[in-house]
């Protein structure tokens, strides 16, 4: 909620519905995050693994904090929740989804250049899906049916570099490290 007095979040405080300033809510969310993941490397590792990420998000919500609320109130809808949380908990400069995908392209250029051409095209098509919808689109079960990914060679192109699930995992690691 935003009013002349500031920005507040309606939440349960001591078992009762109350309004707390957004800044206090963000500090509480950051503390809950750091309690779960002591270092940014721990956070990144949990984020890359879907079950671990869901467990982390569930833990934050159970503690009374919703990263989605912060993303909405801070007008960060162009950012993945990874960046919203990384900024709050670890002070990392947030990147929009498209900026993160672009950074992946240039910071991981050596890795990408070492992949077979068709694999590189498929990996870049997958990374482009991240730019469009973040982690959710990157892990969409239908990602290999999306025209851009399918046209780039899809899962068959990833197999040229080994186990497709490992190629996707490494791609995610590199996207979130970019």
HUQUIFEN-V187530 format. One record per backbone hydrogen bond with DSSP energy under -1.0 kcal/mol. CO is the residue of the C=O (numbers start at 1). NH is the residue of the N-H. If there is no record, write none. Layout:
BEGIN
co = (CO/CO)
nh = (NH/NH)
END
This chain:
BEGIN
co = (1/3/6/7/9/11/13/16/18/20/21/22/23/24/25/26/27/28/29/30/31/32/33/39/40/41/42/43/44/49/50/51/52/53/54/55/56/57/58/59/60/61/66/67/68/69/70/71/72/76/78/80/81/82/83/84/85/86/86/87/96/97/98/99/100/101/102/103/104/108/109/110/112/116/117/118/119/120/121/122/123/124/125/126/127/128/129/130/134/135/140/142/146/147/148/149/150/153/154/155/158/159/163/164/165/166/167/168/169/170/171/172/174)
nh = (8/6/3/22/20/18/16/13/11/9/25/26/27/28/29/30/31/32/33/34/35/36/37/43/44/45/46/47/48/53/54/55/56/57/58/59/60/61/62/63/65/64/70/71/72/73/74/76/75/79/97/84/85/86/87/88/89/90/92/91/100/101/102/103/104/105/106/107/108/112/113/114/115/120/121/122/123/124/125/126/127/128/129/130/131/132/133/134/138/139/143/145/150/151/152/154/153/157/158/159/161/162/167/168/169/170/171/172/173/174/175/176/178)
END
